[in-house]
Protein backbone atom coordinates (compact mmCIF):
# COMPACT_ATOMS: atom_id res chain seq x y z
CA UNK A 1 0.00 0.00 0.00
CA UNK A 2 2.81 2.42 0.92
CA UNK A 3 4.60 1.67 -2.36
CA UNK A 4 1.41 2.34 -4.34
CA UNK A 5 0.89 5.65 -2.52
CA UNK A 6 4.52 6.61 -3.10
CA UNK A 7 4.22 6.15 -6.87
CA UNK A 8 0.89 7.96 -6.91
CA UNK A 9 2.50 10.93 -5.16
CA UNK A 10 5.53 10.78 -7.44
CA UNK A 11 3.40 10.74 -10.59
CA UNK A 12 1.20 13.60 -9.40
CA UNK A 13 4.19 15.73 -8.41
CA UNK A 14 5.76 15.17 -11.84
CA UNK A 15 2.71 16.51 -13.64
CA UNK A 16 3.81 20.04 -12.86
CA UNK A 17 7.46 19.35 -13.78
CA UNK A 18 9.14 20.10 -17.10
CA UNK A 19 10.32 17.56 -19.64
CA UNK A 20 13.78 16.95 -18.15
CA UNK A 21 14.62 14.37 -15.46
CA UNK A 22 17.00 11.63 -14.39
CA UNK A 23 15.49 8.18 -13.89
CA UNK A 24 17.67 6.09 -11.56
CA UNK A 25 18.06 2.45 -10.55
CA UNK A 26 15.96 0.93 -13.33
CA UNK A 27 16.42 -1.91 -15.77
CA UNK A 28 16.50 -0.29 -19.21
CA UNK A 29 14.97 -2.34 -22.04
CA UNK A 30 16.24 -0.44 -25.07
CA UNK A 31 14.70 -2.88 -27.63
CA UNK A 32 17.39 -1.85 -30.13
CA UNK A 33 20.16 -3.24 -27.92
CA UNK A 34 20.91 -5.23 -24.77
CA UNK A 35 19.14 -4.60 -21.48
CA UNK A 36 20.94 -2.58 -18.80
CA UNK A 37 20.31 -3.54 -15.17
CA UNK A 38 20.55 -0.99 -12.36
CA UNK A 39 21.00 1.80 -14.88
CA UNK A 40 20.02 5.45 -15.20
CA UNK A 41 18.37 7.37 -18.01
CA UNK A 42 18.75 11.11 -18.54
CA UNK A 43 16.07 13.08 -20.40
CA UNK A 44 16.68 16.70 -21.41
CA UNK A 45 14.05 18.85 -23.13
CA UNK A 46 11.91 15.86 -24.01
CA UNK A 47 14.68 13.80 -25.62
CA UNK A 48 16.83 10.94 -24.37
CA UNK A 49 20.22 12.50 -23.62
CA UNK A 50 22.12 9.60 -22.10
CA UNK A 51 21.71 6.03 -20.84
CA UNK A 52 24.24 4.28 -18.65
CA UNK A 53 24.99 2.26 -15.52
CA UNK A 54 27.05 4.90 -13.73
CA UNK A 55 25.39 8.06 -14.91
CA UNK A 56 25.70 11.38 -13.10
CA UNK A 57 23.90 14.37 -14.57
CA UNK A 58 25.56 17.77 -14.56
CA UNK A 59 22.24 19.36 -15.38
CA UNK A 60 19.92 20.38 -12.56
CA UNK A 61 16.97 18.11 -13.21
CA UNK A 62 14.43 16.24 -11.12
CA UNK A 63 15.74 12.86 -9.94
CA UNK A 64 13.31 9.93 -9.90
CA UNK A 65 14.41 6.84 -8.01
CA UNK A 66 12.51 3.87 -9.48
CA UNK A 67 14.48 1.08 -7.87
CA UNK A 68 13.35 -2.39 -8.89
CA UNK A 69 11.30 -1.17 -11.85
CA UNK A 70 11.74 -1.46 -15.63
CA UNK A 71 11.72 1.21 -18.33
CA UNK A 72 10.60 0.43 -21.89
CA UNK A 73 9.92 2.58 -24.95
CA UNK A 74 6.28 3.54 -25.22
CA UNK A 75 4.25 1.14 -27.35
CA UNK A 76 2.83 2.05 -30.76
CA UNK A 77 -0.56 0.94 -32.07
CA UNK A 78 0.06 0.69 -35.83
CA UNK A 79 -3.60 1.13 -36.81
CA UNK A 80 -6.52 2.31 -34.73
CA UNK A 81 -9.63 4.48 -34.50
CA UNK A 82 -8.71 5.91 -31.08
CA UNK A 83 -9.47 9.62 -31.00
CA UNK A 84 -11.85 9.69 -33.97
CA UNK A 85 -14.46 7.18 -32.82
CA UNK A 86 -16.07 7.15 -29.40
CA UNK A 87 -18.97 4.68 -29.71
CA UNK A 88 -18.53 2.63 -32.86
CA UNK A 89 -22.23 1.73 -33.09
CA UNK A 90 -23.26 5.42 -32.94
CA UNK A 91 -22.29 7.02 -36.26
CA UNK A 92 -22.54 10.56 -34.87
CA UNK A 93 -19.63 9.89 -32.50
CA UNK A 94 -17.34 8.61 -35.25
CA UNK A 95 -15.54 11.03 -37.58
CA UNK A 96 -14.22 8.83 -40.39
CA UNK A 97 -15.24 7.45 -43.77
CA UNK A 98 -16.11 10.61 -45.74
CA UNK A 99 -18.35 10.57 -48.81
CA UNK A 100 -16.82 10.00 -52.22
CA UNK A 101 -14.62 7.30 -53.68
CA UNK A 102 -11.32 9.23 -53.74
CA UNK A 103 -10.30 11.34 -50.76
CA UNK A 104 -6.48 11.34 -50.55
CA UNK A 105 -6.49 14.90 -49.24
CA UNK A 106 -8.26 13.99 -45.99
CA UNK A 107 -6.04 13.74 -42.90
CA UNK A 108 -7.08 11.70 -39.89
CA UNK A 109 -5.11 14.02 -37.58
CA UNK A 110 -7.54 16.92 -37.86
CA UNK A 111 -10.43 14.72 -36.66
CA UNK A 112 -8.72 13.51 -33.48
CA UNK A 113 -10.53 14.52 -30.29
CA UNK A 114 -7.96 15.04 -27.49
CA UNK A 115 -10.74 14.59 -24.90
CA UNK A 116 -11.75 11.11 -26.06
CA UNK A 117 -12.24 8.73 -23.13
CA UNK A 118 -10.44 6.02 -25.13
CA UNK A 119 -7.14 7.93 -24.99
CA UNK A 120 -6.40 7.65 -21.23
CA UNK A 121 -7.74 4.08 -21.14
CA UNK A 122 -5.37 3.13 -23.97
CA UNK A 123 -2.46 4.96 -22.37
CA UNK A 124 -2.90 3.07 -19.11
CA UNK A 125 -1.52 -0.11 -20.69
CA UNK A 126 1.66 1.55 -21.95
CA UNK A 127 0.65 2.79 -25.40
CA UNK A 128 2.07 6.26 -26.04
CA UNK A 129 1.34 6.74 -29.76
CA UNK A 130 -1.10 5.46 -32.36
CA UNK A 131 -1.51 5.51 -36.12
CA UNK A 132 -5.03 6.92 -36.54
CA UNK A 133 -6.70 5.60 -39.67
CA UNK A 134 -9.00 7.79 -41.79
CA UNK A 135 -11.46 4.94 -42.31
CA UNK A 136 -12.34 1.47 -41.14
CA UNK A 137 -9.68 -1.08 -42.13
CA UNK A 138 -12.16 -3.92 -42.60
CA UNK A 139 -11.58 -6.30 -45.47
CA UNK A 140 -13.93 -7.19 -48.26
CA UNK A 141 -13.54 -4.17 -50.48
CA UNK A 142 -15.22 -0.81 -50.27
CA UNK A 143 -17.36 0.03 -47.27
CA UNK A 144 -20.52 2.08 -47.00
CA UNK A 145 -18.49 5.29 -46.73
CA UNK A 146 -14.95 6.31 -47.42
CA UNK A 147 -14.57 4.83 -50.88
CA UNK A 148 -11.40 3.40 -52.36
CA UNK A 149 -8.91 6.03 -51.21
CA UNK A 150 -10.00 7.01 -47.71
CA UNK A 151 -7.32 9.51 -46.78
CA UNK A 152 -4.07 9.90 -44.88
CA UNK A 153 -3.37 7.99 -41.68
CA UNK A 154 -1.70 10.09 -38.97
CA UNK A 155 0.72 9.07 -36.23
CA UNK A 156 -0.34 10.77 -33.00
CA UNK A 157 0.92 11.01 -29.44
CA UNK A 158 -1.73 10.12 -26.86
CA UNK A 159 -1.26 13.36 -24.98
CA UNK A 160 -1.84 17.00 -25.84
CA UNK A 161 -4.34 19.84 -25.60
CA UNK A 162 -4.94 19.93 -29.37
CA UNK A 163 -4.47 17.61 -32.33
CA UNK A 164 -1.59 19.81 -33.46
CA UNK A 165 0.24 19.13 -30.19
CA UNK A 166 -0.48 15.41 -30.46
CA UNK A 167 0.69 15.07 -34.06
CA UNK A 168 3.94 13.22 -34.77
CA UNK A 169 3.38 12.64 -38.48
CA UNK A 170 0.32 13.98 -40.29
CA UNK A 171 0.46 12.02 -43.56
CA UNK A 172 2.09 8.79 -42.47
CA UNK A 173 0.41 6.55 -45.02
CA UNK A 174 -2.47 6.54 -47.51
CA UNK A 175 -5.30 4.11 -46.81
CA UNK A 176 -6.37 2.41 -50.05
CA UNK A 177 -9.10 -0.22 -50.09
CA UNK A 178 -9.30 -2.34 -53.19
CA UNK A 179 -12.63 -3.91 -54.22
CA UNK A 180 -13.37 -7.57 -53.60
CA UNK A 181 -14.46 -10.28 -55.97
CA UNK A 182 -17.01 -11.42 -53.37
CA UNK A 183 -19.05 -8.23 -53.51
CA UNK A 184 -22.39 -7.61 -55.17
CA UNK A 185 -25.53 -9.72 -55.12
CA UNK A 186 -29.17 -8.94 -54.47
CA UNK A 187 -31.31 -8.82 -51.35
CA UNK A 188 -33.88 -11.62 -51.00
CA UNK A 189 -36.93 -10.33 -49.03
CA UNK A 190 -38.23 -13.87 -48.55
CA UNK A 191 -35.19 -14.98 -46.53
CA UNK A 192 -34.00 -11.54 -45.36
CA UNK A 193 -30.56 -12.36 -46.73
CA UNK A 194 -28.36 -11.36 -49.62
CA UNK A 195 -28.00 -13.74 -52.53
CA UNK A 196 -24.37 -13.84 -53.68
CA UNK A 197 -23.70 -12.60 -57.17
CA UNK A 198 -22.72 -15.02 -59.91
CA UNK A 199 -19.00 -15.24 -60.62
CA UNK A 200 -19.36 -13.46 -63.97
CA UNK A 201 -21.21 -10.56 -62.33
CA UNK A 202 -18.72 -10.35 -59.45
CA UNK A 203 -15.80 -10.31 -61.85
CA UNK A 204 -17.44 -7.64 -64.00
CA UNK A 205 -18.11 -5.44 -60.97
CA UNK A 206 -14.57 -5.94 -59.72
CA UNK A 207 -13.02 -5.00 -63.06
CA UNK A 208 -15.24 -1.91 -63.37
CA UNK A 209 -14.15 -0.72 -59.92
CA UNK A 210 -10.48 -1.42 -60.60
CA UNK A 211 -10.69 0.57 -63.86
CA UNK A 212 -12.03 3.49 -61.85
CA UNK A 213 -9.12 3.26 -59.40
CA UNK A 214 -6.50 2.96 -62.14
CA UNK A 215 -8.03 5.93 -63.94
CA UNK A 216 -7.67 8.07 -60.82
CA UNK A 217 -4.00 7.12 -60.48
CA UNK A 218 -3.45 7.87 -64.18
CA UNK A 219 -5.05 11.31 -63.76
CA UNK A 220 -2.84 11.96 -60.73
CA UNK A 221 0.25 11.07 -62.76
CA UNK A 222 -0.80 13.41 -65.57
CA UNK A 223 -1.28 16.15 -62.98
CA UNK A 224 2.21 15.44 -61.60
CA UNK A 225 3.76 15.58 -65.08
CA UNK A 226 1.99 18.85 -65.86
CA UNK A 227 3.19 20.36 -62.60
CA UNK A 228 6.78 19.32 -63.26
CA UNK A 229 6.50 20.85 -66.74
CA UNK A 230 5.16 24.05 -65.14
CA UNK A 231 2.09 23.99 -67.36
CA UNK A 232 0.56 27.52 -67.13
CA UNK A 233 -2.92 26.11 -67.68
CA UNK A 234 -2.74 23.70 -64.75
CA UNK A 235 -5.36 24.35 -62.10
CA UNK A 236 -4.42 23.31 -58.50
CA UNK A 237 -6.26 20.22 -57.29
CA UNK A 238 -6.06 19.27 -53.60
CA UNK A 239 -6.71 15.59 -54.31
CA UNK A 240 -3.93 15.27 -56.84
CA UNK A 241 -1.58 17.36 -54.69
CA UNK A 242 -2.08 14.82 -51.90
CA UNK A 243 -1.19 12.02 -54.32
CA UNK A 244 2.22 13.46 -55.29
CA UNK A 245 4.27 12.07 -52.34
CA UNK A 246 2.54 8.70 -52.80
CA UNK A 247 3.45 8.51 -56.49
CA UNK A 248 7.01 9.56 -55.64
CA UNK A 249 7.32 6.68 -53.14
CA UNK A 250 7.78 9.02 -50.17
CA UNK A 251 4.50 7.96 -48.53
CA UNK A 252 3.42 4.29 -48.40
CA UNK A 253 -0.04 2.96 -49.08
CA UNK A 254 -1.81 0.72 -46.59
CA UNK A 255 -4.00 -1.86 -48.31
CA UNK A 256 -6.23 -4.06 -46.11
CA UNK A 257 -6.09 -7.75 -47.01
CA UNK A 258 -7.37 -10.98 -45.49
CA UNK A 259 -6.56 -14.00 -47.63
CA UNK A 260 -3.94 -14.96 -50.20
CA UNK A 261 -6.08 -13.76 -53.11
CA UNK A 262 -6.27 -10.28 -51.56
CA UNK A 263 -2.51 -10.31 -51.02
CA UNK A 264 -1.79 -11.26 -54.63
CA UNK A 265 -4.09 -8.56 -56.02
CA UNK A 266 -2.66 -5.92 -53.66
CA UNK A 267 0.93 -6.77 -54.65
CA UNK A 268 0.07 -6.73 -58.35
CA UNK A 269 -1.66 -3.36 -58.01
CA UNK A 270 1.20 -1.80 -55.99
CA UNK A 271 3.84 -3.05 -58.43
CA UNK A 272 2.00 -1.77 -61.50
CA UNK A 273 1.46 1.61 -59.85
CA UNK A 274 5.01 1.65 -58.37
CA UNK A 275 3.72 2.17 -54.83
CA UNK A 276 5.39 1.56 -51.48
CA UNK A 277 3.11 -1.11 -49.98
CA UNK A 278 2.09 -2.02 -46.44
CA UNK A 279 -0.38 -4.89 -45.98
CA UNK A 280 -2.86 -4.57 -43.10
CA UNK A 281 -5.20 -7.03 -41.39
CA UNK A 282 -3.66 -10.16 -42.93
CA UNK A 283 -5.11 -13.40 -41.54
CA UNK A 284 -4.19 -16.15 -44.01
CA UNK A 285 -1.27 -15.44 -46.37
CA UNK A 286 -1.40 -18.95 -47.85
CA UNK A 287 1.03 -19.41 -50.71
CA UNK A 288 1.69 -15.65 -50.81
CA UNK A 289 3.85 -15.75 -47.68
CA UNK A 290 7.00 -16.28 -49.72
CA UNK A 291 6.12 -13.39 -52.04
CA UNK A 292 5.59 -11.08 -49.04
CA UNK A 293 8.97 -12.07 -47.62
CA UNK A 294 10.88 -11.94 -50.93
CA UNK A 295 9.51 -8.48 -51.77
CA UNK A 296 10.16 -7.28 -48.19
CA UNK A 297 6.60 -6.03 -47.76
CA UNK A 298 5.81 -5.08 -44.14
CA UNK A 299 2.61 -6.30 -42.54
CA UNK A 300 0.37 -4.83 -39.84
CA UNK A 301 -1.44 -7.61 -38.01
CA UNK A 302 -4.72 -7.33 -36.15
CA UNK A 303 -5.76 -9.19 -33.02
CA UNK A 304 -4.92 -12.91 -32.81
CA UNK A 305 -7.92 -13.38 -30.53
CA UNK A 306 -10.08 -14.52 -33.45
CA UNK A 307 -11.48 -17.80 -34.65
CA UNK A 308 -9.80 -19.35 -37.72
CA UNK A 309 -11.17 -18.28 -41.09
CA UNK A 310 -11.86 -21.77 -42.41
CA UNK A 311 -13.83 -24.57 -40.79
CA UNK A 312 -10.93 -26.98 -41.29
CA UNK A 313 -8.16 -24.60 -40.22
CA UNK A 314 -6.08 -25.36 -37.14
CA UNK A 315 -7.58 -23.83 -34.00
CA UNK A 316 -4.35 -21.95 -33.24
CA UNK A 317 -3.86 -20.50 -36.72
CA UNK A 318 -4.48 -16.89 -35.60
CA UNK A 319 -2.03 -17.30 -32.70
CA UNK A 320 0.79 -18.77 -34.82
CA UNK A 321 0.53 -16.27 -37.69
CA UNK A 322 3.01 -13.79 -36.20
CA UNK A 323 5.51 -16.58 -35.57
CA UNK A 324 5.17 -17.81 -39.13
CA UNK A 325 5.72 -14.33 -40.52
CA UNK A 326 8.78 -13.89 -38.34
CA UNK A 327 10.20 -17.25 -39.40
CA UNK A 328 9.75 -16.26 -43.05
CA UNK A 329 11.63 -13.00 -42.44
CA UNK A 330 8.65 -10.63 -42.73
CA UNK A 331 8.73 -7.43 -40.71
CA UNK A 332 5.42 -6.87 -38.94
CA UNK A 333 3.73 -4.84 -36.24
CA UNK A 334 0.47 -5.19 -34.32
CA UNK A 335 -2.58 -2.94 -34.44
CA UNK A 336 -5.92 -2.90 -32.67
CA UNK A 337 -7.89 -1.69 -35.75
CA UNK A 338 -10.51 -0.29 -33.38
CA UNK A 339 -10.96 1.87 -30.32
CA UNK A 340 -12.61 0.01 -27.45
CA UNK A 341 -9.97 -2.74 -27.34
CA UNK A 342 -6.92 -0.69 -28.28
CA UNK A 343 -5.69 -1.10 -24.70
CA UNK A 344 -5.20 -4.83 -25.40
CA UNK A 345 -2.42 -4.18 -27.93
CA UNK A 346 0.40 -5.52 -25.69
CA UNK A 347 -1.54 -8.74 -25.10
CA UNK A 348 -1.83 -9.37 -28.84
CA UNK A 349 1.96 -9.55 -28.99
CA UNK A 350 2.15 -11.43 -25.70
CA UNK A 351 -0.27 -14.13 -26.86
CA UNK A 352 1.70 -14.62 -30.08
CA UNK A 353 4.88 -15.12 -28.04
CA UNK A 354 3.26 -18.27 -26.60
CA UNK A 355 2.86 -19.70 -30.10
CA UNK A 356 6.27 -19.54 -31.75
CA UNK A 357 7.11 -15.83 -31.70
CA UNK A 358 10.33 -15.01 -29.80
CA UNK A 359 9.74 -12.70 -26.85
CA UNK A 360 12.15 -10.03 -28.07
CA UNK A 361 10.44 -9.93 -31.48
CA UNK A 362 7.05 -9.69 -29.78
CA UNK A 363 8.24 -6.57 -27.94
CA UNK A 364 9.63 -5.11 -31.17
CA UNK A 365 6.29 -5.69 -32.90
CA UNK A 366 4.67 -3.04 -30.70
CA UNK A 367 7.66 -0.68 -30.55
CA UNK A 368 10.60 -0.52 -32.96
CA UNK A 369 9.07 -2.57 -35.80
CA UNK A 370 6.03 -0.30 -35.87
CA UNK A 371 8.26 2.78 -35.93
CA UNK A 372 10.37 1.37 -38.77
CA UNK A 373 7.34 0.38 -40.85
CA UNK A 374 5.88 3.88 -40.44
CA UNK A 375 9.19 5.60 -41.15
CA UNK A 376 9.65 7.25 -37.74
CA UNK A 377 12.32 4.99 -36.21
CA UNK A 378 14.67 7.97 -35.90
CA UNK A 379 12.20 9.51 -33.45
CA UNK A 380 10.45 6.77 -31.48
CA UNK A 381 10.32 3.00 -30.96
CA UNK A 382 13.41 2.37 -28.85
CA UNK A 383 15.48 3.88 -26.05
CA UNK A 384 18.40 5.55 -27.81
CA UNK A 385 20.24 8.84 -27.44
CA UNK A 386 18.54 11.62 -29.38
CA UNK A 387 15.12 9.96 -29.64
CA UNK A 388 11.91 11.40 -28.23
CA UNK A 389 11.45 10.37 -24.60
CA UNK A 390 8.30 8.26 -24.98
CA UNK A 391 8.80 5.94 -22.02
CA UNK A 392 6.87 3.64 -19.70
CA UNK A 393 8.02 2.50 -16.27
CA UNK A 394 6.59 -0.88 -15.24
CA UNK A 395 6.90 -3.51 -12.53
CA UNK A 396 7.42 -6.29 -15.07
CA UNK A 397 7.00 -7.39 -18.68
CA UNK A 398 4.47 -5.02 -20.34
CA UNK A 399 3.21 -7.84 -22.57
CA UNK A 400 1.83 -9.68 -19.52
CA UNK A 401 -1.59 -8.88 -18.08
CA UNK A 402 -0.43 -8.80 -14.48
CA UNK A 403 2.15 -6.07 -15.17
CA UNK A 404 1.28 -2.55 -14.02
CA UNK A 405 2.42 0.65 -15.71
CA UNK A 406 3.65 2.83 -12.85
CA UNK A 407 4.73 5.91 -14.78
CA UNK A 408 4.54 7.19 -18.35
CA UNK A 409 6.37 9.96 -20.16
CA UNK A 410 5.42 11.36 -23.56
CA UNK A 411 8.00 13.73 -25.02
CA UNK A 412 9.55 13.72 -21.58
CA UNK A 413 6.40 14.98 -19.88
CA UNK A 414 4.90 12.89 -17.09
CA UNK A 415 1.41 11.70 -18.04
CA UNK A 416 -1.41 11.15 -15.59
CA UNK A 417 -2.47 7.49 -15.74
CA UNK A 418 -5.97 8.15 -14.41
CA UNK A 419 -8.78 7.03 -16.71
CA UNK A 420 -12.51 6.43 -16.67
CA UNK A 421 -11.76 2.91 -15.46
CA UNK A 422 -9.77 4.09 -12.43
CA UNK A 423 -12.36 6.76 -11.60
CA UNK A 424 -15.18 4.23 -11.65
CA UNK A 425 -13.08 1.83 -9.57
CA UNK A 426 -12.57 4.47 -6.89
CA UNK A 427 -16.19 5.53 -7.06
CA UNK A 428 -17.58 2.08 -6.36
CA UNK A 429 -14.79 1.15 -3.99
CA UNK A 430 -15.90 4.04 -1.77
CA UNK A 431 -19.62 3.39 -2.20
CA UNK A 432 -21.45 3.79 1.18
Phi, psi and omega in degrees: 000316180297320180296319179297316179295323180298314181290327177297316179293321180297313181297318182292325179290332181284342182299330181268357183278171178274199184256034176229135180193167175239118179262119187249156170059043179241161170267118184268121177256092187288336184074316180275355182203189182291157177286150178239115179275148177051048185250177177231155181224123181256128177242127178233125179053041174082004180235152179286117184266324184196147176225131180188168181282314179248082186247124177237122182273133174276341179281149178273094182232164177294136179255127180245116178267110182243049184304133178085358182256175183236143176242130180235159170293148177299144182279155183238123173272114188277015176174113186203169175249010180301129178098338179241358177219125182261306176236106189300331181277353179248103187302328183292343180261006182238121184252074178206170177067066180289167179286156180100154183274334185229108182227056182292343182280347182284137180243128181297331185305318187290345181265354184290130178262108182298343182264009179301137179291339180289335184295305179294329178294319179291318179301325187302337180261013173098012180266119185257340180213154183219148170268108182275123183272145181280355180200171181291135182271020183296152181276182175094018177090203188288139179271189182292332179217153176108334174068205185276314177252108192266350177127188186262125174286147184233133176273123187232141167287150179266045175198138179151153180284328182227167179294331178296321178289331182279337188293130170258314183212116187286309181251071185285331181192156179256126180274115180240125180246113180280152179291166182243148177288347184268003183283180177088196182103177180230153180275132180258107182294338181290323182251000183052042179218167180261127176280127181295147179287154175294157184302318182298319180292318179299316180294320180295316179297318180299313182294323177298316180292320179294324176298321179296318180293314180297324179296321178295317178296322178296317178297321179295322178291322177295321178297317180297317180296319179294323180291320178295325179280358181055048179297119182294340181269001183285126177264132180302139179226118186295328180292314181288328176298321179291337181278342186302309180294336177289314180293333179276356180080011180278332180238128181282164172250137174260120179243116177293135178220161176234302185250178183299325178298315178299319180299312182299315181294321179295317180295317180299316181296313182297321180291319179294324181269357180058053182253151174275114193257138168233127177268138182231141175080014182301134178236330180215093182289337180056225182282003178269359181299318180295320179296319178299315181291314182297324182270001178053049178268121178288154183231139173251114183269149173269200183289136174280353182278061181227158173280153179301153182293316183261152180297330183261005180287153176300144184298331185262015182304315179297326182287327185271352185302314181299318178297321179292321177297317180297318180296328179279351179090021179270132175278132183214161175223167178254151177217154179275331183054035179193199178231317186290336180246018179299331180296342181274006182309312181298332181282338174297315178290320180297319179295320180294331180290346175273355184229051171099354179265121179303145186299322180292326178288324177300317178294320179296329184293344177243012178224265188295319179301316179299317180296319180293317180298323182270000175077026181235024183294341177284349183249313187223176173107341179205169179261098180220151179302131178096343181279160177297137184277072170264104191226149170234141178247121187233170175260012180178200180291121183292348179274358178257142185297325184286346182288140178250137173274115185272323179215154177219142177230129175240120188053037177080355180268134177292135184248133177292128182267011176289144178214180177300325179296314181291325179294317178293323177301311180295322181299312183276340173294324182262018180295133180296000000 
